[in-house]
Amino acid sequence: MNDSFYERIGAQDITSHVNFSALSHWGAKSDLRETGFTSQGYFLISLGFREHLIKSLEGESDIVKAAQKAATISNTLLMDMGNKYKVIRARMLSL
C-alpha cells in the first residue's frame, strides 16, 4: 500500500472502498442530487458497451479470436467486476 498511484502503473492494486451513503450525504450538502446508483455492469451497458466492444473488434481477421476476446472482456467488465463495483451518478440541484 502506498500513496504513489502513478509510480507502478499496471503493477499495483489501486482498489479503494467508497462509502456511497456518505458520498451521497455530503454531495447533497454541496447541492448535488443523487440521480442513480447501479452496478458497473449495468452502467457500462447503458453507455453502449456491447456496441463499442463489437466495433473495436471489427478489424480482427480471426473470428474465433475476436469472439474469445469479446467473451473475456465482457465477462470481466460486466459479470465479474461489473457485479462487484458500483457507480453513483449525481447532478447539481441548480441545473
C-alpha positions, 0 to 999 in steps of 0.5 A: 500500500502506498500513496504513489498511484502513478509510480507502478502503473499496471503493477499495483492494486489501486482498489479503494472502498467508497462509502456511497451513503456518505458520498451521497450525504455530503454531495447533497450538502454541496447541492448535488442530487443523487440521480442513480446508483447501479452496478458497473455492469449495468452502467457500462451497458447503458453507455453502449458497451456491447456496441463499442466492444463489437466495433473495436473488434471489427478489424480482427481477421480471426473470428474465433479470436475476436469472439474469445476476446469479446467473451473475456472482456465482457465477462470481466467488465460486466459479470465479474467486476461489473457485479462487484463495483458500483457507480453513483451518478449525481447532478447539481440541484441548480441545473 
